[in-house]
Amino acid sequence: MEGPQQQVIALAKKISLDKRHTNFTPQHEARGITSRLFSGWSMAYLSVEDAEPLAQMWVVDGDAAMSCLQQLLPMLDAA
């Protein structure tokens, strides 16, 4: 999620409280970003069969999570 900090925090809290979402775990909280990194993206759904390339995201956080995501971007953009 990207956007103004307070709006992102409020949305993350709302998602975490929603029973339709399980294992919601923010992986990275960036500060001081002046432009959106994913302005052309929308929400997506991955089935369990599609999740293998994202498995590493469950064991990292912070800058390591962002680095992992950036490595996966070409594959995710193609989906």
C-alpha positions in Angstrom: 0.0 0.0 0.0 1.2 3.5 -0.7 0.0 6.9 0.1 -0.1 9.4 2.9 1.2 7.8 6.1 -1.9 8.3 8.3 -4.2 7.0 5.5 -2.0 3.9 5.0 -1.9 3.2 8.7 -5.6 3.5 9.0 -6.2 1.2 6.0 -3.7 -1.4 7.4 -5.5 -1.4 10.7 -8.9 -1.8 8.9 -7.6 -4.7 6.8 -6.0 -6.4 9.9 -9.4 -6.3 11.7 -11.3 -7.6 8.7 -12.0 -11.4 9.2 -11.8 -12.0 5.4 -8.1 -11.3 5.6 -5.8 -13.8 7.4 -2.1 -13.5 8.2 -2.0 -9.9 7.2 1.5 -8.8 8.0 3.0 -5.6 6.8 6.5 -6.4 5.5 8.0 -2.9 5.2 7.2 0.6 6.4 9.0 3.2 4.3 9.3 6.8 5.4 10.3 9.9 3.5 9.1 8.6 0.1 8.2 11.6 -2.1 6.7 9.7 -5.1 4.8 6.5 -5.5 6.7 3.4 -6.5 3.7 1.4 -7.7 1.3 4.1 -9.1 0.1 1.9 -11.9 -0.8 -1.1 -9.7 -4.1 -2.3 -8.4 -4.9 -5.0 -5.9 -4.6 -8.6 -7.0 -5.3 -12.1 -5.7 -2.9 -15.0 -5.8 -4.1 -18.5 -5.5 -2.1 -21.0 -3.4 -0.6 -22.5 -6.6 0.8 -19.1 -7.6 2.3 -18.3 -4.2 5.6 -20.2 -4.5 7.6 -17.3 -5.9 6.4 -15.2 -3.0 7.3 -17.7 -0.2 10.5 -15.7 0.7 8.3 -12.7 1.6 7.0 -14.6 4.6 10.5 -14.8 6.2 11.9 -11.3 5.7 10.9 -7.8 6.6 12.1 -4.3 6.3 14.6 -3.5 3.6 15.0 -7.2 2.8 11.3 -7.5 2.0 11.5 -4.5 -0.3 14.5 -6.0 -2.0 12.7 -9.3 -2.5 9.7 -7.6 -3.9 11.8 -5.6 -6.3 13.3 -8.8 -7.6 9.8 -10.3 -8.1 8.4 -7.3 -9.9 9.0 -8.4 -13.5 7.1 -11.7 -12.8 4.3 -9.9 -11.0 3.9 -7.3 -13.7 3.4 -10.1 -16.3 0.6 -11.8 -14.3 
